[in-house]
Amino acid sequence: MSDDTFMWFLLLIGIIIMGSVPFLYFLMFLEHWGVLPPCAAPRRTNE
C-alpha cells in the first residue's frame, strides 16, 4: 500500500469516527471538484 492510499484510508476512518455530517460535506466537496457525479451526494431537503 502506498503512502497516498494510506493517507486516504486514515482520512476515511477519521470521517467515519466524526460522524455522518462531515461525510456529507466531504461528498459535496468531491462533487464540487468533479470527482463524483452530482447524483452521488445526498441532498439535505429538510433545511
C-alpha positions as CSV (number, residue, x, y, z in Angstrom):
1,M,0.0,0.0,0.0
2,S,1.4,3.4,-1.0
3,D,1.6,6.3,1.4
4,D,-1.1,8.2,-0.6
5,T,-3.5,5.3,-0.3
6,F,-2.8,5.1,3.5
7,M,-3.5,8.8,3.9
8,W,-6.8,8.4,2.2
9,F,-7.6,5.4,4.4
10,L,-6.8,7.5,7.6
11,L,-9.0,10.3,6.2
12,L,-11.8,7.9,5.6
13,I,-11.5,6.5,9.2
14,G,-11.5,10.0,10.6
15,I,-14.6,10.9,8.7
16,I,-16.4,7.8,9.9
17,I,-15.4,8.5,13.5
18,M,-16.5,12.1,13.4
19,G,-20.0,11.2,12.1
20,S,-22.2,11.4,9.0
21,V,-22.4,15.2,8.7
22,P,-18.7,15.7,7.9
23,F,-19.0,12.8,5.5
24,L,-21.9,14.6,3.7
25,Y,-19.8,17.7,3.4
26,F,-16.9,15.6,2.1
27,L,-19.2,14.2,-0.6
28,M,-20.3,17.7,-1.5
29,F,-16.7,18.7,-1.7
30,L,-15.9,15.8,-4.0
31,E,-18.9,16.7,-6.2
32,H,-17.8,20.4,-6.3
33,W,-14.4,19.3,-7.6
34,G,-15.9,17.0,-10.2
35,V,-14.7,13.7,-8.5
36,L,-18.2,12.4,-8.1
37,P,-21.3,12.9,-10.3
38,P,-24.0,15.3,-8.8
39,C,-26.3,12.4,-8.1
40,A,-23.7,10.7,-5.8
41,A,-24.0,13.2,-3.0
42,P,-27.3,13.0,-0.9
43,R,-29.3,16.2,-0.7
44,R,-30.5,17.7,2.6
45,T,-34.1,18.6,1.9
46,N,-35.2,19.4,5.4
47,E,-33.3,22.6,5.9
